[in-house]
Amino acid sequence: MLSLRNRTALLRNMIRLVLLCLPLLLATPSKAQAYTDPGTGAFVFQAAYAAFLGGTYYFRKFLDRLWRKRSSQESSTGAIPNEGRK
């Protein structure tokens, strides 16, 4: 497993690579040799919307499990649990 310093250096190098390559890719002109019908835009929008909703649901479930685990640890140590949560 990488240490925090190595992970930070790796992430920094990856960001530099992306920042170097992205302008080069965007600057190269190319012709679009394809046809996209109007339904394609709706499909892309629907996929992005579904990914956002799915991510939100997953994040909410993750936080719920985290809070439940935390409250069970507090109750086992004798701390007063949050009485407003079920």
DSSP file (Angstrom, degrees, kcal/mol; ACC not computed):
  #  RESIDUE AA STRUCTURE BP1 BP2  ACC     N-H-->O    O-->H-N    N-H-->O    O-->H-N    TCO  KAPPA ALPHA  PHI   PSI    X-CA   Y-CA   Z-CA
    1    1 A M              0   0    0      0, 0.0     2,-0.2     0, 0.0     0, 0.0   0.000 360.0 360.0 360.0 139.8    0.0    0.0    0.0
    2    2 A L        -     0   0    0      1,-0.1     2,-0.1     2,-0.1     0, 0.0  -0.461 360.0-120.2 -76.8 145.2    1.3    3.4   -0.9
    3    3 A S     >  -     0   0    0     -2,-0.2     4,-2.6     1,-0.1     5,-0.2  -0.317  30.6-103.8 -75.6 168.3    2.1    5.9    1.8
    4    4 A L  H  > S+     0   0    0      1,-0.2     4,-2.3     2,-0.2     5,-0.2   0.883 122.4  52.1 -61.8 -38.9    0.2    9.2    2.0
    5    5 A R  H  > S+     0   0    0      2,-0.2     4,-2.2     1,-0.2    -1,-0.2   0.913 111.5  46.2 -64.8 -42.7    3.3   11.1    0.6
    6    6 A N  H  > S+     0   0    0      2,-0.2     4,-2.5     1,-0.2    -2,-0.2   0.892 112.4  50.1 -68.1 -39.4    3.5    8.6   -2.4
    7    7 A R  H  X S+     0   0    0     -4,-2.6     4,-2.6     2,-0.2    -2,-0.2   0.901 111.1  49.6 -64.7 -39.9   -0.2    8.8   -3.1
    8    8 A T  H  X S+     0   0    0     -4,-2.3     4,-2.4    -5,-0.2    -2,-0.2   0.912 112.1  47.6 -64.6 -42.7   -0.1   12.6   -3.1
    9    9 A A  H  X S+     0   0    0     -4,-2.2     4,-2.2     2,-0.2    -2,-0.2   0.903 112.7  49.4 -65.4 -40.7    2.9   12.6   -5.4
   10   10 A L  H  X S+     0   0    0     -4,-2.5     4,-2.3     2,-0.2    -2,-0.2   0.921 112.2  47.6 -63.5 -44.8    1.2   10.1   -7.8
   11   11 A L  H  X S+     0   0    0     -4,-2.6     4,-2.3     1,-0.2    -2,-0.2   0.902 110.8  51.7 -63.2 -41.4   -2.0   12.2   -7.8
   12   12 A R  H  X S+     0   0    0     -4,-2.4     4,-2.1     1,-0.2    -1,-0.2   0.906 110.6  48.3 -62.6 -42.0   -0.1   15.4   -8.5
   13   13 A N  H  X S+     0   0    0     -4,-2.2     4,-2.2     2,-0.2    -1,-0.2   0.885 110.6  51.1 -66.5 -38.2    1.7   13.7  -11.4
   14   14 A M  H  X S+     0   0    0     -4,-2.3     4,-2.4     2,-0.2    -2,-0.2   0.904 109.6  50.0 -65.6 -40.4   -1.6   12.5  -12.8
   15   15 A I  H  X S+     0   0    0     -4,-2.3     4,-2.7     2,-0.2    -2,-0.2   0.909 110.0  50.8 -64.5 -41.6   -3.1   15.9  -12.6
   16   16 A R  H  X S+     0   0    0     -4,-2.1     4,-1.7     2,-0.2    -1,-0.2   0.915 110.1  50.0 -61.1 -42.5   -0.1   17.4  -14.4
   17   17 A L  H  X S+     0   0    0     -4,-2.2     4,-2.6     2,-0.2     5,-0.2   0.921 112.4  46.4 -63.1 -44.1   -0.4   14.8  -17.2
   18   18 A V  H  X S+     0   0    0     -4,-2.4     4,-2.7     1,-0.2    -2,-0.2   0.915 112.0  50.7 -64.8 -42.5   -4.1   15.5  -17.6
   19   19 A L  H  < S+     0   0    0     -4,-2.7    -1,-0.2     1,-0.2    -2,-0.2   0.779 114.0  46.1 -67.7 -25.1   -3.5   19.3  -17.6
   20   20 A L  H  X S+     0   0    0     -4,-1.7     4,-0.8    -5,-0.2    -2,-0.2   0.895 118.6  39.1 -79.9 -43.0   -0.8   18.8  -20.2
   21   21 A C  H  X S+     0   0    0     -4,-2.6     4,-2.4    -5,-0.2     5,-0.2   0.835 104.0  67.0 -79.3 -33.7   -2.8   16.5  -22.5
   22   22 A L  H  X S+     0   0    0     -4,-2.7     4,-2.3     1,-0.2     5,-0.2   0.920 101.5  45.7 -59.7 -48.7   -6.2   18.0  -22.3
   23   23 A P  H  > S+     0   0    0      0, 0.0     4,-1.8     0, 0.0    -1,-0.2   0.884 112.5  52.9 -62.6 -34.5   -5.4   21.3  -24.1
   24   24 A L  H  X S+     0   0    0     -4,-0.8     4,-0.8     2,-0.2    -2,-0.2   0.911 111.0  46.1 -65.8 -40.5   -3.5   19.3  -26.8
   25   25 A L  H  < S+     0   0    0     -4,-2.4     3,-0.3     1,-0.2    -1,-0.2   0.880 114.9  46.7 -68.3 -37.3   -6.6   17.1  -27.4
   26   26 A L  H  < S+     0   0    0     -4,-2.3    -1,-0.2    -5,-0.2    -2,-0.2   0.767 108.9  55.9 -75.6 -24.4   -9.0   20.1  -27.4
   27   27 A A  H  < S+     0   0    0     -4,-1.8    -1,-0.2    -5,-0.2    -2,-0.2   0.661  84.9  92.7 -83.3 -16.2   -6.7   22.1  -29.8
   28   28 A T  S  < S-     0   0    0     -4,-0.8     2,-0.2    -3,-0.3    -4,-0.0  -0.681  73.7-137.8 -83.0 120.6   -6.6   19.5  -32.5
   29   29 A P        +     0   0    0      0, 0.0     2,-0.3     0, 0.0    -2,-0.1  -0.497  29.2 169.0 -77.0 144.5   -9.3   20.1  -35.1
   30   30 A S        -     0   0    0     -2,-0.2     2,-0.3     2,-0.0    -2,-0.0  -0.991  31.5-119.1-151.9 150.0  -11.2   17.1  -36.4
   31   31 A K        -     0   0    0     -2,-0.3     2,-0.8     2,-0.0     0, 0.0  -0.668  25.8-124.0 -88.5 144.5  -14.3   16.6  -38.5
   32   32 A A        -     0   0    0     -2,-0.3     2,-0.1     1,-0.1    -1,-0.0  -0.806  25.1-174.8 -87.4 113.5  -17.3   14.8  -37.1
   33   33 A Q        +     0   0    0     -2,-0.8     2,-0.3     2,-0.0    -1,-0.1  -0.245  54.8  79.9-102.1  43.2  -17.9   11.9  -39.5
   34   34 A A        -     0   0    0     -2,-0.1     2,-0.4     2,-0.0    -2,-0.1  -0.946  68.7-128.7-145.7 163.4  -21.1   10.7  -37.8
   35   35 A Y        -     0   0    0     -2,-0.3     2,-0.5     2,-0.0    -2,-0.0  -0.956  17.4-168.3-115.4 133.1  -24.8   11.5  -37.4
   36   36 A T        -     0   0    0     -2,-0.4    -2,-0.0     3,-0.0     5,-0.0  -0.987  14.3-143.1-120.6 128.5  -26.5   11.9  -34.1
   37   37 A D    >>  -     0   0    0     -2,-0.5     3,-1.6     1,-0.1     4,-0.6  -0.381  30.8-101.7 -83.5 166.9  -30.2   12.0  -33.9
   38   38 A P  H 3> S+     0   0    0      0, 0.0     4,-1.0     0, 0.0     3,-0.5   0.773 118.0  65.1 -61.6 -26.3  -32.2   14.2  -31.5
   39   39 A G  H 3> S+     0   0    0      1,-0.2     4,-2.1     2,-0.2     5,-0.1   0.733  88.3  69.3 -69.2 -20.5  -32.9   11.3  -29.2
   40   40 A T  H <> S+     0   0    0     -3,-1.6     4,-2.4     2,-0.2    -1,-0.2   0.908  97.0  50.6 -64.9 -41.5  -29.1   10.9  -28.4
   41   41 A G  H  X S+     0   0    0     -4,-0.6     4,-2.4    -3,-0.5    -1,-0.2   0.899 110.5  49.5 -62.8 -40.5  -29.1   14.2  -26.5
   42   42 A A  H  X S+     0   0    0     -4,-1.0     4,-2.4     2,-0.2    -1,-0.2   0.881 110.2  51.2 -65.6 -37.3  -32.0   13.1  -24.4
   43   43 A F  H  X S+     0   0    0     -4,-2.1     4,-2.4     2,-0.2    -2,-0.2   0.910 110.3  48.2 -66.0 -42.6  -30.3    9.7  -23.7
   44   44 A V  H  X S+     0   0    0     -4,-2.4     4,-2.4     2,-0.2    -2,-0.2   0.918 112.8  48.8 -63.9 -43.3  -27.1   11.5  -22.6
   45   45 A F  H  X S+     0   0    0     -4,-2.4     4,-2.5     1,-0.2    -2,-0.2   0.915 111.7  49.4 -61.6 -43.0  -29.2   13.8  -20.3
   46   46 A Q  H  X S+     0   0    0     -4,-2.4     4,-2.5     2,-0.2    -2,-0.2   0.894 111.1  49.4 -64.4 -40.4  -31.1   10.8  -18.9
   47   47 A A  H  X S+     0   0    0     -4,-2.4     4,-2.3     2,-0.2    -1,-0.2   0.907 112.2  47.5 -66.1 -42.0  -27.9    8.9  -18.2
   48   48 A A  H  X S+     0   0    0     -4,-2.4     4,-2.2     2,-0.2    -2,-0.2   0.911 113.1  48.8 -65.4 -41.7  -26.3   11.9  -16.5
   49   49 A Y  H  X S+     0   0    0     -4,-2.5     4,-2.5     2,-0.2    -2,-0.2   0.904 112.1  48.5 -64.4 -42.4  -29.4   12.5  -14.4
   50   50 A A  H  X S+     0   0    0     -4,-2.5     4,-2.7     2,-0.2     5,-0.2   0.889 110.6  51.1 -66.3 -38.8  -29.6    8.8  -13.4
   51   51 A A  H  X S+     0   0    0     -4,-2.3     4,-2.4     2,-0.2    -2,-0.2   0.899 111.0  48.9 -64.6 -39.7  -25.9    8.8  -12.4
   52   52 A F  H  X S+     0   0    0     -4,-2.2     4,-2.3     2,-0.2    -2,-0.2   0.938 114.1  44.6 -64.7 -46.7  -26.5   11.9  -10.3
   53   53 A L  H  X S+     0   0    0     -4,-2.5     4,-2.4     2,-0.2    -2,-0.2   0.901 114.2  49.5 -65.5 -40.7  -29.5   10.4   -8.5
   54   54 A G  H  X S+     0   0    0     -4,-2.7     4,-2.6     2,-0.2    -1,-0.2   0.909 111.8  48.6 -64.1 -42.1  -27.8    7.0   -8.1
   55   55 A G  H  X S+     0   0    0     -4,-2.4     4,-2.6    -5,-0.2    -2,-0.2   0.894 111.0  50.5 -64.3 -40.4  -24.7    8.7   -6.6
   56   56 A T  H  X S+     0   0    0     -4,-2.3     4,-2.3     2,-0.2    -2,-0.2   0.916 111.6  47.9 -63.1 -43.4  -26.8   10.8   -4.3
   57   57 A Y  H  X S+     0   0    0     -4,-2.4     4,-2.5     2,-0.2    -2,-0.2   0.928 113.2  47.6 -63.1 -45.8  -28.7    7.7   -3.1
   58   58 A Y  H  X S+     0   0    0     -4,-2.6     4,-2.5     1,-0.2    -2,-0.2   0.923 112.4  49.2 -62.0 -44.3  -25.4    5.8   -2.5
   59   59 A F  H  X S+     0   0    0     -4,-2.6     4,-2.5     1,-0.2    -1,-0.2   0.892 111.0  50.3 -63.4 -39.9  -23.8    8.7   -0.7
   60   60 A R  H  X S+     0   0    0     -4,-2.3     4,-2.3     2,-0.2    -1,-0.2   0.925 111.8  47.1 -64.9 -44.0  -26.9    9.0    1.6
   61   61 A K  H  X S+     0   0    0     -4,-2.5     4,-2.5     2,-0.2    -2,-0.2   0.898 111.3  52.4 -63.0 -40.0  -26.9    5.3    2.4
   62   62 A F  H  X S+     0   0    0     -4,-2.5     4,-2.2     1,-0.2    -2,-0.2   0.927 111.3  45.8 -61.4 -46.0  -23.1    5.5    3.1
   63   63 A L  H  X S+     0   0    0     -4,-2.5     4,-2.8     2,-0.2     5,-0.2   0.879 110.7  54.1 -65.4 -37.1  -23.6    8.4    5.5
   64   64 A D  H  X S+     0   0    0     -4,-2.3     4,-2.5     2,-0.2    -2,-0.2   0.929 110.3  45.9 -62.9 -45.1  -26.5    6.6    7.2
   65   65 A R  H  X S+     0   0    0     -4,-2.5     4,-2.4     2,-0.2    -1,-0.2   0.896 112.9  51.4 -63.3 -38.9  -24.4    3.5    7.8
   66   66 A L  H  X S+     0   0    0     -4,-2.2     4,-2.3     2,-0.2    -2,-0.2   0.925 112.3  44.8 -64.2 -45.4  -21.6    5.7    9.1
   67   67 A W  H  X S+     0   0    0     -4,-2.8     4,-2.7     2,-0.2     5,-0.2   0.886 112.8  51.7 -67.5 -38.2  -23.9    7.6   11.5
   68   68 A R  H  X S+     0   0    0     -4,-2.5     4,-2.0    -5,-0.2    -2,-0.2   0.919 111.6  46.7 -63.6 -42.7  -25.5    4.3   12.7
   69   69 A K  H  X S+     0   0    0     -4,-2.4     4,-1.8     2,-0.2    -2,-0.2   0.903 113.5  49.3 -64.4 -41.8  -22.1    2.8   13.3
   70   70 A R  H  X S+     0   0    0     -4,-2.3     4,-2.2     1,-0.2    -2,-0.2   0.909 110.9  48.8 -65.6 -42.5  -20.9    5.9   15.2
   71   71 A S  H  X S+     0   0    0     -4,-2.7     4,-2.1     1,-0.2    -1,-0.2   0.857 109.6  52.4 -68.5 -33.5  -24.1    6.1   17.3
   72   72 A S  H  X S+     0   0    0     -4,-2.0     4,-1.4    -5,-0.2    -1,-0.2   0.862 109.8  49.3 -69.9 -33.3  -23.7    2.4   18.3
   73   73 A Q  H  X S+     0   0    0     -4,-1.8     4,-1.1     2,-0.2    -2,-0.2   0.890 110.8  50.1 -69.5 -38.8  -20.1    3.0   19.3
   74   74 A E  H  X>S+     0   0    0     -4,-2.2     5,-2.1     1,-0.2     4,-0.6   0.893 109.6  50.7 -65.9 -39.1  -21.2    6.0   21.4
   75   75 A S  H  <5S+     0   0    0     -4,-2.1     3,-0.4     1,-0.2    -1,-0.2   0.831 108.0  52.8 -70.3 -29.8  -23.9    4.0   23.2
   76   76 A S  H  <5S+     0   0    0     -4,-1.4    -1,-0.2     1,-0.2    -2,-0.2   0.749 108.5  50.5 -76.1 -21.6  -21.5    1.2   24.0
   77   77 A T  H  <5S-     0   0    0     -4,-1.1    -1,-0.2    -3,-0.3    -2,-0.2   0.518 121.8-105.1 -91.4  -5.4  -19.0    3.8   25.6
   78   78 A G  T  <5S+     0   0    0     -4,-0.6    -3,-0.2    -3,-0.4    -4,-0.1   0.453  73.1 140.0  98.8   1.5  -21.8    5.3   27.7
   79   79 A A      < -     0   0    0     -5,-2.1    -1,-0.3    -6,-0.2    -2,-0.1  -0.412  63.6 -99.8 -74.1 156.7  -22.3    8.5   25.8
   80   80 A I        -     0   0    0     -2,-0.1    -1,-0.1     1,-0.0    -5,-0.1  -0.670  41.3-136.9 -78.2 119.2  -25.8    9.8   25.3
   81   81 A P        -     0   0    0      0, 0.0     2,-0.6     0, 0.0    -1,-0.0  -0.299  32.0 -86.4 -73.6 162.8  -27.0    8.8   21.8
   82   82 A N    >   -     0   0    0      1,-0.2     3,-0.7     2,-0.1   -11,-0.0  -0.582  39.1-163.7 -69.7 114.5  -28.8   11.2   19.5
   83   83 A E  T 3  S+     0   0    0     -2,-0.6    -1,-0.2     1,-0.2    -3,-0.0   0.651  80.2  67.3 -80.9 -14.5  -32.5   10.7   20.6
   84   84 A G  T 3  S+     0   0    0      2,-0.0     2,-0.2    -3,-0.0    -1,-0.2   0.716  88.6  78.7 -77.4 -20.2  -33.9   12.4   17.5
   85   85 A R    <         0   0    0     -3,-0.7     0, 0.0     1,-0.1     0, 0.0  -0.610 360.0 360.0 -90.3 149.5  -32.7    9.6   15.1
   86   86 A K              0   0    0     -2,-0.2    -1,-0.1     0, 0.0    -3,-0.0   0.398 360.0 360.0 -96.6 360.0  -34.4    6.3   14.7
